[in-house]
Amino acid sequence: MNNSTTKQKKLLICGDSFLAPTKSVDDNKGIVPEWAWWSRLAEDLNSHVINLSISGASNFNIFLQLEEGLKQNPDYVLILL
């Protein structure tokens, strides 16, 4: 199969600090440690990660993450409450 015609799958991640990427002090962008279990899951699924999780998220906030993330038509969804 030709990789140029294969659509990469998308993994949507919604949750709290257990799933949230760490923040870099220098650029305030999310850093994904390669040892993170959800990062390895995405690798196994050969998927691009859409991680909307944030530290301290309430269940309602996680619902809003899911609502927003589903607009991107993910192939897989991971939710942690």
N, C-alpha and C positions, 0 to 999 in steps of 0.2 A: 504494500500500500504506500502511496506517495504521501509523505508528511506535509507537503505544501498544500494538498487538498483536504487534509484531515483537520476538522475543526477541533480545537483544544477544548476540553470540558472545563466547566467552571464549578468551583466548590465555594458555596456561600457559608460563612461562619458568623454566627450570632451568639453573643454571650457576655460574660463579665470578665474579670481580670484573669481567670483561669485560661481564657482563650485569647486575651488581648496581647498584641505585640508590645514589646518594651519600647520606651521612648528614648531617643538619643538626645543627650543634652545639647549637642552641637547644632543639630538641624531640626529637632522636634518631629522627626519622621519615625514611623513605626519600624522597628528592627525585628526581623523574624529569626530567632535562633534556629539553626538547622536541626538542633536536637529536639525542638518542640514537637510533641506527639502529633499535633494537627498538621504540622508542616510535613512530617513523614507520611501521614495519611494522604495528603494532597499529592505527594510524590508517587505513592503507590497507585493512586487513581489517575496519575498523569494529568493533573488538573491545575488550572490557574486559580489562585486563592483570592477571594473577595472577603476580607476579614473586617467586619463592621463592629466587632466586639470592643467594649471599653471597660476600663476598671471602674468598679462601683456601680455597674448597671443594675437597675431594678428589673423585675420581670416585665413591667410595662415598657421600659426602655428597650429590652430585648425584643418585645413584640414590635416596636417601632423599627428596630434594626431589620427584623424579618420582613416587615411590610416594605421597607425601602429596598432591601436586597433582592426581593422577588421580582422587582422591576427589571433586573438585569438577566432574567431567565436562566438561573443557575441549573446545572445538571444534577448537582448534589447539594444538600443542605445539612449543616451541622449546627445544632442548637444545644446550648448548655444553660440550664437554669439553676 
